[in-house]
Amino acid sequence: MTHPFDPAREAGDYIAPRGLYEQNKGKPFLGRLSCDRQQLVAGEWTELTLVYEVGASGLADGAWLKLAFKFYSDWALFQTTDPRAANFVSAEYQAGPLVPGQSPATVQHLKVRFDQKGHERPFQKAVLIDIVDGYLNPGDRIVIRLGDRRHGGAGTRVQSFVEQGFRFRMFIDPLGSSKFAEVPGDCVLDIVPGSPARLQLIAPRLVGVGEAFDTLVRLDDAWGNTCRDMPLAGMLTLHGPDGAAEARPFTLATEGWAVARLSAHRLAATGEWRLTAEVAHPPLSLAAQAYVTAAELPGLRPLYADLHVHSDDTIGTNDTRYNLSYGRDVAGLDVLGYTANDFNITEARWNQAVALIHALNEPGRFVCYPGTEWCGNSAAGGDRNIVFLGEGKPRFPFDEQGRLMRSFEWNEFTQGTIRPGTWPVDDLYAAYADDPECHLMIPHVGGRRCNLDWHHPQLERLVEVGSAWGQFHWVYAEALARGYRVGAVANSDEHQGRCGGGVPATAVFGSRGGLTGVLAARFDRQAVGQALRARRTFATTGERSFASLRLGEHWMGDVCTTDGATPLAYRLLGDAGWERVQLFRGDQCIWSRDLHRELGWSGTRVRVRVGGARIKDRYRGAYWDGSIDVRGTNLRAVHALGFDHAEQTTWREDTTTVCFKTATHGDTDSIELTLGELRDAHITVNARIDGYVKVGSPLKRQPFVHAPEVEVRISGAELLARGSFQEELPGTELVLSVEPVTDAALPRDVSGEVDLLSLGLQAGVEHPLFITARQRDQSRVWTSALFVTTAMG
């Protein structure tokens, strides 16, 4: 647009720097941002330089800038206090050329800080740069170095997951009034997978004899991102229980994700089959294995679901087609539930997502549901997902009467104030209570944890016991203890484009995402929806494990009455070996098995386990930094289990000491030690527990105020006599334990019965009974509860 004024013609005689007017009119008013890279490798260490060139507006004394990126990126936290340490961020002023008669800028200093919530969602993480003691001219530059290496630092660690079009966005306050404007033209980077590091083999854990099933082989980098464009040849071998073997060659996809899907396997013999996959890729030895048990099944084999998946329609990573396709083609899901943050999605994007979901839904191969996440604050009921189980157009964002079905309405495109909609959760219940069969509501613990002061028995049939946010045994137990008839699910709550169990990141999403096992009569939307509402489910921490609980003809999820003569029957199928099985009545453990004890404790092995969370709300992670000192015997070997990613680690410090650094978000991590002789050992464990660095320098620890440090001292002889030592700490299931372990191989297939009469259950009272079990690698399962009323005596 032509400027309405012409100073050369209209202003008369005046004094100004020569040519500056024309020069500034040729510049973008708010400036421009540029970057020295177009592509980064997920998880790499690097130095990244971005340059902001001041626009025609200039920058006033007291102005400030924000270089922002999305909050759910797990890019290593920047620091500004130690130039020689990793992740140091700096900003340098560079003066631009002057025209005749133009005075230089007067800025004296740039002050840099980092704030995880320095701007508005979704671009919340921000490097903040203050203009100190002076102004900047148009054409001046600010050079921002992320991971500045000039002082010897290691650089910065890029986010650990891939993203098409990762964005840095610059916001400026040109007048020093704290009113920010977005600089047009984001710095856009593609974050791509790294080199191949491990092979994954995905298969159902339980199938019917002779029933067709698929397996999926994929190649991942060290951070769990699936590699691309690597058509490597491999061999899949099925090893039968009788020793027979069947081999099938495959080749990973030439283009796109490095995946191969092998269809229509059929197992003719009952029992456990071992599946192995190998890919030739020197110098790495790329191999994977999985276990499949073939049995005579009364109905369809268990289906594996992830009912809580985000995309960039709201605050996820990569677009909706990418995420749904990943769930089907890379994670090998049977069932997927897309969830959009209800306040955040535009109506146009919602309509496009629903059309895509209906197009991808394919009975017999891939069941897909649309859904929303009601994002009410915990004080108003807390997070609830709504899965639209029916066909056709979901009742969102408006119902048939034109009422707004969102918790509230706000997104980055919205102007003005926040508008409340269906708020509090009472309104949400009213919105869908007339049709519960088509609306499954799942309370969950994410950022805003669900508040179980509210419950709708017809809509809320399931509770999310685990996700990438952590493990939440406590919320499931609390719901049952309150008398709510709910079952267990676990999902990814995936924000990083890797649904179907998910891969742990290094920030607030610090756990493996979960999976839900569904026992459905058919493989289609209607039957899966009916099974979900019937609570015919179990939950895993992302593995294709299997768990069931029955009382005669009654399955988990059922409500039944018994005289106590029929025992509870359970079955567990895993891959790492089951070490502990517990039966809960609501929030009380009333029966358990310790497989280590049953198989006999080793005379040379012991382990230290840490687990739990600091708090129940968003920044719940317990960040452990500790040491294990062993005296009186040799320390021969160290093996870590349950550690989620490369930045959770353990190492030998010296002859007697092992150090560890990890984080738990409700999950548990284990360090197994092989000693010369356990009975002679004297073991001291010291740990400090920090919180997530939400504000301030990540180099400064933020101790958990209720349990900043813990020390445990125990002898091996005492440990063998007691069986274990457990230090329960203030927090949410926060614990440190020292335990003997077995030398024997733990069983992958565990089943048994529990005599109800031996449990002393009160007659005439409904008892919510469920099984939870843990494997040696610290993975877990939960069954939905059986709601049993005893009529004994």
MOWOZI-V226689 format. One record per residue. N is the residue number from 1. SS is DSSP state (@ for helix, = for strand, . for the rest). Layout:
<<N:SS> <N:SS>>
This chain:
<<1:.> <2:.> <3:.> <4:.> <5:.> <6:.> <7:@> <8:@> <9:@> <10:@> <11:.> <12:.> <13:.> <14:.> <15:.> <16:.> <17:.> <18:.> <19:.> <20:@> <21:@> <22:@> <23:@> <24:@> <25:@> <26:.> <27:.> <28:.> <29:.> <30:.> <31:.> <32:=> <33:=> <34:=> <35:=> <36:.> <37:.> <38:.> <39:=> <40:=> <41:=> <42:.> <43:.> <44:.> <45:=> <46:=> <47:.> <48:=> <49:=> <50:=> <51:=> <52:=> <53:=> <54:.> <55:.> <56:.> <57:.> <58:.> <59:=> <60:.> <61:.> <62:.> <63:.> <64:=> <65:=> <66:=> <67:=> <68:=> <69:=> <70:.> <71:.> <72:.> <73:.> <74:.> <75:.> <76:.> <77:.> <78:.> <79:=> <80:.> <81:.> <82:.> <83:.> <84:.> <85:.> <86:.> <87:.> <88:=> <89:=> <90:=> <91:=> <92:=> <93:=> <94:=> <95:.> <96:.> <97:.> <98:.> <99:.> <100:.> <101:.> <102:.> <103:.> <104:.> <105:.> <106:.> <107:.> <108:.> <109:=> <110:=> <111:=> <112:=> <113:=> <114:=> <115:=> <116:.> <117:.> <118:.> <119:.> <120:.> <121:.> <122:.> <123:.> <124:.> <125:=> <126:=> <127:=> <128:=> <129:=> <130:=> <131:=> <132:=> <133:.> <134:.> <135:.> <136:=> <137:.> <138:.> <139:.> <140:.> <141:=> <142:=> <143:=> <144:=> <145:=> <146:=> <147:.> <148:.> <149:.> <150:.> <151:.> <152:.> <153:.> <154:.> <155:.> <156:=> <157:=> <158:.> <159:.> <160:.> <161:.> <162:.> <163:=> <164:=> <165:=> <166:=> <167:=> <168:=> <169:=> <170:=> <171:=> <172:=> <173:=> <174:.> <175:.> <176:.> <177:.> <178:.> <179:.> <180:.> <181:=> <182:=> <183:.> <184:.> <185:.> <186:.> <187:=> <188:=> <189:=> <190:=> <191:=> <192:=> <193:.> <194:.> <195:.> <196:.> <197:.> <198:=> <199:=> <200:=> <201:=> <202:=> <203:.> <204:.> <205:.> <206:=> <207:=> <208:=> <209:.> <210:.> <211:.> <212:.> <213:=> <214:=> <215:=> <216:=> <217:=> <218:=> <219:=> <220:=> <221:.> <222:.> <223:.> <224:.> <225:.> <226:=> <227:.> <228:=> <229:.> <230:.> <231:.> <232:.> <233:=> <234:=> <235:=> <236:=> <237:=> <238:=> <239:=> <240:.> <241:.> <242:.> <243:.> <244:.> <245:=> <246:=> <247:=> <248:=> <249:=> <250:=> <251:=> <252:.> <253:.> <254:.> <255:.> <256:.> <257:=> <258:.> <259:=> <260:=> <261:=> <262:=> <263:=> <264:=> <265:=> <266:.> <267:.> <268:.> <269:.> <270:.> <271:=> <272:=> <273:=> <274:=> <275:=> <276:=> <277:=> <278:=> <279:=> <280:=> <281:=> <282:.> <283:.> <284:=> <285:=> <286:=> <287:=> <288:=> <289:=> <290:=> <291:=> <292:=> <293:=> <294:=> <295:=> <296:.> <297:.> <298:.> <299:.> <300:.> <301:.> <302:.> <303:=> <304:=> <305:=> <306:=> <307:=> <308:=> <309:=> <310:.> <311:.> <312:.> <313:.> <314:.> <315:.> <316:.> <317:.> <318:.> <319:.> <320:@> <321:@> <322:@> <323:@> <324:@> <325:@> <326:@> <327:@> <328:@> <329:@> <330:.> <331:.> <332:.> <333:.> <334:.> <335:=> <336:=> <337:=> <338:=> <339:.> <340:=> <341:=> <342:.> <343:.> <344:.> <345:.> <346:.> <347:@> <348:@> <349:@> <350:@> <351:@> <352:@> <353:@> <354:@> <355:@> <356:@> <357:@> <358:@> <359:@> <360:@> <361:.> <362:=> <363:.> <364:.> <365:.> <366:=> <367:=> <368:=> <369:=> <370:.> <371:=> <372:=> <373:=> <374:=> <375:.> <376:.> <377:.> <378:@> <379:@> <380:@> <381:.> <382:.> <383:.> <384:=> <385:=> <386:=> <387:=> <388:=> <389:.> <390:.> <391:.> <392:.> <393:.> <394:.> <395:.> <396:.> <397:.> <398:=> <399:.> <400:.> <401:.> <402:.> <403:.> <404:=> <405:.> <406:.> <407:.> <408:=> <409:=> <410:.> <411:.> <412:.> <413:.> <414:.> <415:.> <416:.> <417:.> <418:.> <419:=> <420:=> <421:.> <422:.> <423:.> <424:.> <425:@> <426:@> <427:@> <428:@> <429:@> <430:@> <431:@> <432:@> <433:@> <434:@> <435:@> <436:@> <437:@> <438:@> <439:=> <440:=> <441:=> <442:=> <443:=> <444:.> <445:.> <446:.> <447:.> <448:.> <449:.> <450:.> <451:.> <452:.> <453:.> <454:.> <455:.> <456:.> <457:.> <458:.> <459:.> <460:=> <461:=> <462:=> <463:=> <464:=> <465:=> <466:=> <467:=> <468:.> <469:.> <470:=> <471:=> <472:.> <473:@> <474:@> <475:@> <476:@> <477:@> <478:@> <479:@> <480:@> <481:@> <482:.> <483:.> <484:.> <485:.> <486:.> <487:=> <488:=> <489:=> <490:=> <491:.> <492:.> <493:.> <494:=> <495:.> <496:.> <497:.> <498:.> <499:.> <500:.> <501:.> <502:.> <503:.> <504:.> <505:.> <506:.> <507:.> <508:.> <509:.> <510:.> <511:.> <512:.> <513:.> <514:.> <515:=> <516:=> <517:=> <518:=> <519:.> <520:.> <521:.> <522:.> <523:.> <524:.> <525:@> <526:@> <527:@> <528:@> <529:@> <530:@> <531:@> <532:@> <533:@> <534:.> <535:.> <536:.> <537:=> <538:=> <539:=> <540:=> <541:.> <542:.> <543:.> <544:.> <545:.> <546:=> <547:=> <548:=> <549:=> <550:=> <551:=> <552:.> <553:.> <554:=> <555:=> <556:.> <557:.> <558:.> <559:=> <560:=> <561:=> <562:=> <563:.> <564:.> <565:.> <566:.> <567:.> <568:=> <569:=> <570:=> <571:=> <572:=> <573:=> <574:.> <575:.> <576:.> <577:.> <578:=> <579:=> <580:=> <581:=> <582:=> <583:=> <584:=> <585:=> <586:.> <587:.> <588:=> <589:=> <590:=> <591:=> <592:=> <593:=> <594:=> <595:@> <596:@> <597:@> <598:@> <599:@> <600:.> <601:=> <602:=> <603:=> <604:=> <605:=> <606:=> <607:=> <608:=> <609:=> <610:=> <611:=> <612:=> <613:=> <614:.> <615:.> <616:.> <617:.> <618:.> <619:.> <620:.> <621:.> <622:=> <623:=> <624:=> <625:=> <626:=> <627:=> <628:=> <629:=> <630:=> <631:=> <632:.> <633:.> <634:.> <635:=> <636:=> <637:=> <638:=> <639:=> <640:=> <641:=> <642:.> <643:.> <644:.> <645:.> <646:.> <647:.> <648:.> <649:=> <650:=> <651:=> <652:=> <653:.> <654:.> <655:.> <656:.> <657:=> <658:=> <659:=> <660:=> <661:=> <662:=> <663:=> <664:=> <665:.> <666:.> <667:.> <668:=> <669:=> <670:=> <671:=> <672:=> <673:=> <674:=> <675:=> <676:.> <677:.> <678:@> <679:@> <680:@> <681:.> <682:=> <683:=> <684:=> <685:=> <686:=> <687:=> <688:=> <689:=> <690:=> <691:.> <692:.> <693:.> <694:.> <695:.> <696:.> <697:.> <698:.> <699:.> <700:.> <701:.> <702:.> <703:=> <704:.> <705:.> <706:.> <707:.> <708:.> <709:=> <710:=> <711:=> <712:=> <713:=> <714:=> <715:=> <716:@> <717:@> <718:@> <719:@> <720:@> <721:@> <722:@> <723:.> <724:=> <725:=> <726:=> <727:=> <728:=> <729:.> <730:.> <731:.> <732:=> <733:=> <734:=> <735:=> <736:=> <737:=> <738:=> <739:=> <740:=> <741:=> <742:=> <743:.> <744:.> <745:.> <746:.> <747:.> <748:.> <749:=> <750:=> <751:=> <752:=> <753:=> <754:=> <755:.> <756:@> <757:@> <758:@> <759:@> <760:.> <761:.> <762:.> <763:.> <764:.> <765:.> <766:=> <767:=> <768:=> <769:=> <770:=> <771:=> <772:=> <773:=> <774:=> <775:=> <776:.> <777:.> <778:.> <779:.> <780:=> <781:=> <782:=> <783:=> <784:.> <785:.> <786:=> <787:=> <788:=> <789:=> <790:=> <791:.> <792:.> <793:.>>
